[in-house]
Amino acid sequence: MSGQVGGPSPQTGAQAVVANAVANTVDPSRRPDVLLRVRRDEGHEISAWWMVGAFVGVSAAVIALLSFVPGGA
């Protein structure tokens, strides 16, 4: 394959796709069709304590529900 890589006009279809992908460096998680995802500003992350609290809450709910299962100790 003797195509010109990195030139101003790609020679093959594959090179055109790669050139288009490199030119469009948009984060795919910020697409408007992604459902059930909160789109926050760049660099903004939720606190890790929310994940810790969610883990503790789900664990407590599972233990509470398992207490209703007959035959336990």
C-alpha positions in Angstrom: 0.0 0.0 0.0 1.7 3.2 -1.1 -0.8 5.7 0.1 0.3 9.0 1.5 -0.3 9.0 5.3 -0.7 12.3 7.0 -1.0 14.3 3.9 -3.6 17.0 3.3 -5.9 14.7 1.3 -6.0 11.0 2.2 -5.7 8.5 -0.7 -7.9 5.6 0.5 -11.2 5.3 2.4 -9.5 3.9 5.5 -7.2 6.8 5.7 -10.1 9.2 5.3 -11.9 7.5 8.2 -8.8 7.7 10.4 -8.3 11.3 9.5 -11.9 12.1 10.3 -11.6 10.3 13.6 -8.5 12.2 14.5 -10.0 15.5 13.5 -13.2 14.9 15.6 -11.8 14.3 19.0 -15.1 14.5 20.9 -15.7 12.5 24.0 -18.2 9.8 23.0 -19.7 9.8 26.5 -20.9 13.4 25.8 -23.0 12.4 22.8 -26.6 13.7 23.1 -28.1 10.2 22.4 -26.5 8.6 25.5 -29.3 7.8 27.9 -29.2 7.7 31.7 -25.9 9.6 32.1 -25.4 12.9 33.8 -23.4 15.2 31.6 -21.2 17.3 33.9 -18.7 20.0 33.1 -15.2 19.0 32.2 -13.2 18.2 35.3 -16.2 18.0 37.6 -16.5 14.6 39.4 -18.9 13.5 42.1 -17.5 12.9 45.6 -16.3 9.3 46.4 -18.4 9.5 49.5 -21.6 9.1 47.4 -20.3 5.7 46.2 -19.4 4.7 49.8 -22.8 5.7 51.0 -24.5 3.9 48.1 -22.6 0.7 49.0 -23.5 0.9 52.6 -27.1 1.6 51.8 -27.5 -1.3 49.4 -25.6 -3.6 51.8 -28.0 -2.6 54.6 -31.0 -3.2 52.3 -29.8 -6.6 51.3 -29.2 -7.6 54.9 -32.6 -6.4 55.9 -34.3 -8.3 53.1 -32.3 -11.4 53.9 -33.6 -11.3 57.5 -37.1 -12.2 56.1 -35.8 -15.4 54.5 -36.9 -18.4 56.7 -34.4 -21.0 57.8 -31.7 -18.6 58.7 -29.7 -18.9 61.9 
